[in-house]
Amino acid sequence: MLLKKKIKQMREKPREHCAIFGVTCDDLGYSVSNILYKGLIALQHRGQESTGISILKTGGKIFTYKKNGLVSKVLKERIISQYWGNVGIGHNRYATTGAVGFKSSLYMQPFHFKNNEIEFSMAFNGTIANFDEIKKRMDEMGRIFITDTDTEVLAQLIGSIALGTEDWPEILKLTSRLLDGSYSLILMTSEGDIYAIRDPLGFKPLCIGELKTEQRNLYFVASESCAIDAVGGDFLRDVKPGEIVHLSHQKDIHSELVIKADRTAICQFEYVYFARPDSIIDGVSVAEARLQLGMHLAKNDPILKNSEIRENAIVVPVPDSGRSVAVGYAKEAKLPYVEGLMKNRYVHRTFIMPGQAKRKIAVKEKLNPIKSIVKDKDVILLDDSIVRGTTTQQIVSLLKEKGGAKRVHLRVSCPPIVSPCYMGIDFPTKGELIAGRFQSQYGKRYIDEIQRTIGPDTLLYQTINNLTQAIGKSRNELCLACLTGEYQLKSVQKLAELEESIVKSRI
């Protein structure tokens, strides 16, 4: 019971895959609120549940506004027109379905921390694996918590360390040494400085940029480079794993220090699905990586040797993240690329929608096959990944039953996801992952069983070797834990092993 309770606790506490954005300007009379809005709009794909900003006029006070909803609904003109300041940070939030109280503003970000000793606002993307251990230490020090989030624990930890030194780089360095987790963090001080830090293994993306004109200089930090593009800035570089960067209207933008690790563990799923295609993450174009993923699938696809199928085949993407992969596949296979599924653009990403029931309904609202294109065809369907399997099953069924496809050949740009993510992406437990559950049940035959359950005529997954080649990173640079069950964080590895034993005991 203790083991089950521990795993349930990790699963149900708010674990976020979110967006963070920050900007500072050397013109004290200039307001950055509209820039925060534009940056967060560009990062909307990373979280749909709530958004918020903290803004400060140098020498003044920090003001924070946050609310449930999309950026365009929360940060309306009448709202942002009231927030003046030359320094600000913002956050888009996606919380997992088990997060109790996630609709409360207390669980939204930026997290504005203020007591009689210190004041700052922070925006956080990630998960702290040793959350309970740190919280227990803070409890023992008399700290009182009003939420059950790792974000508040992190803020309390930073505030406690700040009692011993006013040097912010030193505070963040000491904080990082105590954390076992995956994170990108931006923090705005009451003095008007922004500090950004990326965890030493580099799980979460983070980058910096600038916009210099004759009138003023602006400096940016963002989860993805597409946000810097959206505000007219110039992308400078990625924040290095373990690096602390200082954005200041007085000292421009500069690196304070780098906390080095033996390796990196960049989330491979950023390239496969999560990031916007026009972003560049750790020197790799997301769009190019997805193109290469499709080409690798085509190079290793046995059905392309079947002349009957080739003559009748079309390549169809699952919009939108399957498009680049499908283009790469079609290019390599020399087959026609067609849009065989019509997408309703006013229904948002099903993967990050809270609740399986909502996801199932959203698929029908979101996609409709174009019968005149897919009828009687061998549809080679390109998808980014299969997580729970129910969404993919619905799409295959739509193409066959409603679209009239002769056969559906499912091609998946990500290898089988067999293990949950404890580093901030809302992958379910191993028992809820179709590949994880079936691997435990059927062993080497699990992919055949996935095919039988989901319903395509053939099924081909990407290999891990081809995944790393397409991204252009080695296994020692990427986090492949959801594909291999091998976690780089010790505390997470123990939890994964516990859950594996529970899943097997239920079979």
N, C-alpha and C positions, 0 to 999 in steps of 0.2 A: 504493500500500500504506500509506503514511504517513497519508493522509486516512482510509482505512478503519479503520486501527488507532485513530486519534483518536476517530472516531465510536463504535467498539465500546467503547472505554474509557469514554466518557461514558455509554453505554447499560448497561454491566455494573457500574459501581460503584454502591454502594447509594445510591439516591435515594428518599427517603421522603415519603409523604404521611401524616402522623401526627397525633396529638392531644397537646396539652400542657395541664397544669393545675397551678396553684399556690395555696397558701393560707397565710396567716399569722394568728396570733391573739395578742391582747395579754394573755391569761391564760397565764402561764408554766406553770401546772400542767395546762393542757388539752392533750390529744393530738389531732392532726389526721389521724391515719392513716385513720380510718374515713371522714372527709370526702374524703380523696384517693381512697379506694376508690369512693365514690359518684360523684365527679366523673369518674373514668376509666370507670366503667360507662356513664355517660351519653354518653361519647365513644368507645365501643367500635366504632362504625361507621367510624371514621377509621383503624382499624388493628387487625388480628387476630393478628399473629404473635407479639408479645411485649408485656409490660407491665412497668413498674417504678416505684419510688418512691425518693426521697431525703428523709430526714427529719432534723430537727435540733432539739434543745432549746437555746434561747438560752443561749449561754455554754458549750455542750457540743461534741460532735463530729457530723459528718455521717455518717449511716449509709445505705447504698444497698442495695436488694434488687430484683433484676430477673430475669426468667425467660421462656422461651418459653411462649406460651399466652394464652388469654383472661383478662381481669381476674379473673373469678370463680374461675378455676382457679389463678391465680398468687397473688393476694392473698387467700388464705383467712384465716379468723378466727384460726387458730393462728399465722399469719405476722404479720398486722398487729397482733395483740395484743402482740407483742414490740417493736414500734417506737413509742416514745413521743417526742413532740416537739410544739412549738407552731408550727413552721414546716416546710413540706414542698412538694415538687414531684413531679409524676408524668408518665408518658409512655406512650402506646400507639403501637406501631410497626407500620408496613407497609413492607417493603423490596421492591424490584423483584426479578423472578425471576432476574436475572443476578448478584445480589449474592453473591459468593463468601464463604463463612463466615458468612452472616447468622444462623445458629443459635447461634453463639458468643455468650456474654454480653458479649464485648468490643464487639460490634456493637449491643448493646441500649442503651437509655437509661432513666433519666437517665445522662449521662456524668459520672462522678465524677473530677474532675481534682485531683491532689495531687502536689506536689513539695516540695522544701525551701524554696521561696519563697512558695507560695500554695496555697490549697485552695478549691474551689467545686464545685458540681454544676449541670449545665445540661441542659435538655430543649429539643429543636430540631425544628421542622417546616419543611422546605424543602430547597432545593438551592443550593449555591454553584457558580455557573457557572465562575468563575475558580479553582476548586479546585486545579488543577494548578499554576497560577502561584503561589498562596500557599504550597502545599506545597513547591515548589522553594525559595522564599525561606526557609521554616522549615528545610529541609534544609541550606541554606547557613549558617544560624545554629547548626548543630549539633544541631538537634532530632531526636529519634528517634521514629518512629511505629511503633505495634504493630498498627494496622488500616489499611484503605484507605478510610476514610470521611471525608466532608467534615466530619462532626461532630468528629472528633478534631483535624482541621486547624484548625477554628474554635476549639476549646478551647486548642490550642497558641498560636494567634494572640492570643487574649485573655490568656493567661498571660504571653506575651512583652510585650505592651503594658503589662500591670500592673506590670512591673518599673520603669517610668518614672513611674507615678503610682498613688496609692491611691484616687483619686476614681473610683468605679465609673461614674457617668454619662459622665465623660470617656473612660474606657476603652472603653465601648460605643460612644460617638460615633466615636472613632478607628477602632474595629473596623469599624463600618458603612461608613465612607469607603473601606475597603480591599476591601469585599465587592461582588461583582457577582452578585446572586442574588435568590432569593425566599425569605423566611424570616419566621417568628415564633419568638422565642427567649425562654425564661425562665431565669434564673440565680439560684441561691441561694448566698449567700456564707457563709463560716464564722462571720460575725458575726450571722447570722440575718436578713439582708435579702434580699428577692426583687426582682430587676429584670427588667422585661419590655420587649422591643423588637420592633417590627414594621418590616419593610424599608420604605424610603422610597416605593416604588411601591405598597405595600400588597397584594402578591400573596396573602399568607396571612392568614386572619382571626385576630383576637385581640380579646378583650374583658375588661372588669373588672367586679367586683360587690362587694357587701358584705352582711354580716349582723350587725346590731347588736341586742344584747339587754341586759337589766339586768346580766347577769353578765359579758359579754365582747363584744369586737368582732372580727369575722373579715373578712378581705379576700381576694378571689379574682381570679385571672387564668386565662382559659381560651380554648381554640381556638374554642369556640362558646358562646352564651348558654344553650343547653339544659343545660350542665353546672352553671351557676350556679343555674338553676331547680331542678336535681336535688338540690342540697344546701340548698335553702331560702333561698338568697340573693336579693338584689335586684340585677337587672342595672342597672348604671350607664350604661355607654356602651362603644363600640368604642374600642380603642386606635387612635389616628390613624396613618396611614402615616408612618413615620419617627420615631414618638414613643418616648421612653424613659420608662417608668412605674416608680415606686418603691413597693413594698408593704412597710410597716414597722409593727411593733406599737407603735413609739414615735411615729412621725410619720404614722400612718394610711396613706392611699393618695394619691399625688399625682404629677403630671407633672413630670419633670425638664427635658426639652427636646424639641423637635421638629426633625428634620432634613428640610427641605422639598425636594420635587421638583417639576418642572414639571407633572406629571400623576400620575394614579394608574393602577394596572393590576390591579384586583381580579379574581381568577379567576372567570370567568363560570360555570365548571363547578360551583362551590360551590352556586350557585342551581339549576342544572339537575339535579344528581345528588348531589354528595358530602355536603353539609350535611344535618343532620336538619331536617325540615319545621318543627319548633317553635322553631328558632333564628332569631335576627335578626342579620343580617350587614350592617354599615355602613348601618344604618338601614332595611334592607329585610327584611320578613318573607319567609323562604324559602317558606313555604306559599303566601303570596299571589302571589309571583313565579311559582310553578309553576301556580297557578290561571290566572293571566293568560296564561301560555304556551299552555295548552290552549285558552283562549278565542280567542287569535290564530290558532291552527291551524284552528279551526272557521270563523272568519270568512273564511278564505282557501281553504276546501276545496271543490273543484269537484264532488265526488261528492254533496254535500248538495243539489245542484240536480237530482239524478236521483231522481225520485219512486219508482221501483222499488226502489232501494237504501234510500232513507229509510224506507220502510214496513217494511223487513225488517231494519233496522240496530239493533245494540246497541253500546254503547261499553264496551270492556273494557280495564282497565289491566294493564300488566305490574307485578306487585307487587314492592316497595312504592313505589319512587320514581315510578312512573307514575300513582299514584292521584290526587294533586292535579291533575296535568295532565288526566287523564281526567275528573275532576269538572268542571273548567273547560270542557273540550270539550263534554261532555254538556249542561252548563248553557247554553252559547251555542248549540248545535245543537238544543236541545230534544229530545234523544233519551234513551232509558233508559240509565242507568249500571248495569252489572252486574259482579259478580265472576265472570268466566268462567274464571279460572285459580286453582286452589287452590295455596297456597304452604305448603310444609313449613317452619315457622319455625325448625327446628333445623339448617337448612343456611344458612350465612352468605353474605354478598354475593359473587356470582360475579365481579364486576368486579375486586375487590381480592384475589381468591384467587391465590396464586402458582402459575403454570403453566397453560398452555392446556388440557392434558389434564385437570387437576383441574376447570377451569371447565366443560368439556363434560360430564363426569360429573355435576357438581353441578347442572346445569340439569335433567337428568332426575330427579334426586333431589328437586329443589327445587319444580318446577312440574308440575301435572297439570290438563288441561282438564276443566271440568265439562260433560259431554256433553249433559245435559238442557237446559242454558242456551245453548250455542253451536251445537248441531246445526242445520243448514240455515239458519243466520243469516248476514247480512253483518256480520262482526265488524270493527268499527273499533278497531284495537289501538293503544293509546297507550304508547309507550316513551320513556324519557328521552333515549337516544342510541344510536347504532350506532358501535361502536369497531372491533372486528375483524370483526364480522358473523356469526361462527359461532353465538354464543348466540342472536341474533335469528332466524337461519335455523332453529334447532331449535324455537324457540317457534312460529314460523309453521307449521312442519311438524306440531307437536303439535296445534295448533288444527284443521288441515285433516284430517290422517290419523287422529288419535285422537279428536278432538272432533267431527268431522263438519261443520265450518263450511262454508257454501256458498262464501263468499269471505272473504278477509282483507285489510283495508285498513290498511296500516301508517302510523301518524302519529308523527313523531319531534319531540320538543320542542326538541332542539338541532339547529342547522344541521350540515351534513356536516363531520365531523372529518377534515381533510385533511393536518394536520401534527402531528408528535409534540410532546409537552410536555417541555421541558427544565427546567421550574420546579417539579418535584416530584410530578406525577401520573404514574402508570405507563401512559401511552399508549405503544404500541409505536413502532417506527420507521415512517417514512412508507411503506415497502414493506409493512409488516404491517397498516397501517390500510386498511380496504377502500375508503374514500372517497379517501384519498391515492393509493393504488396505481391505482385505476380512473381517477382524474382524470388521472394521468400517461399512462395507456394510451389512454383513450378521449376525452379532452378534454371538450367540452360534453355528450357523451352519457353521462357517467359515472354519473349517477343512474339512468338507464334500465338500465344494466348491473348496478348494485347491486340494483335491483328483480328483474331476471332471475335473479341469483345467489341472493338470499335467498329469493325465492319468493312474496311477497305479490302480490295481484291489482293493487293500486295502492300507490304510495308517495309520501308527502308529507313533506318536511322543513320545519322552521321556517326563516324567513329571518333574517339577522343583524339587520336593522332591527326586526323584530318581537320578536326576542330582547331587544334593548336596551330597547325600549319596555316589555316585560313586566317586566323587572327594575327599570326606572326609573332606569337609569344611562346616560350617554352613552358613545359609543365611546372617548372620551378618558378615561373613568374605569375601563373594564374591560380585562382582558387577553383578547383574542380570537385569540391567536396560533395556537391549534390549529385555528381556523376560517379564518384568513386567511394564515397563514405569515409574518406580520409580527410579529417579536419586539421587545420593548422593551429587552432586554439586548443590547448590542453583541456580546459574546462568543458568545451563543447564536445570534444571527442568522447569524454566520459558519458555525457548525456546521450550522445548518439548510440553508444554501445548499450546503454540501459534501454533505450527505446527499441533497438534491434532485438534484444532478448524478449521484450514484452510482445512485439509483433509475432515472433516465432512461437511464443507460448500460446498464442490465440489461434494458430493455424491447426 
